[in-house]
Amino acid sequence: MTSDAVSRWRPRSWAPALGVIGLPLLWLANQQINYLIVGWVCRSGHIWVFHLVSALVTLLAAVVVLITARHWRQTRTPDQDLLDTRSHRQHLFATVAFALSALFTLAIILQWIPTLMLGPCHR
């Protein structure tokens, strides 16, 4: 692998994709796991498992938000050349990734609130 190819695949370059693709998949996984375990949780009475899953997913989502926020700040430079479209595209993608990751983190938290207030076995 050449040094140019190595520099393209830095972990930092994965930050926007993590926010745009990773967090919606994490939200979907959270929803599916919650639906999968709710029957067992209600039968066994181990409600803490439900909250543990939601807390872990929320923690992972917060980490992704921090990663995308850091990447967004790194791509934002006030002295950018107006004709440098590559840096503008990178900043736009970083902005979209940060906004989507924040939105899906909020969705994960909002899915957890009814469980905290009503419990997963409320009928």
Disulfide bonds with the S-S distance in Angstrom:
Cys42-Cys121 2.08
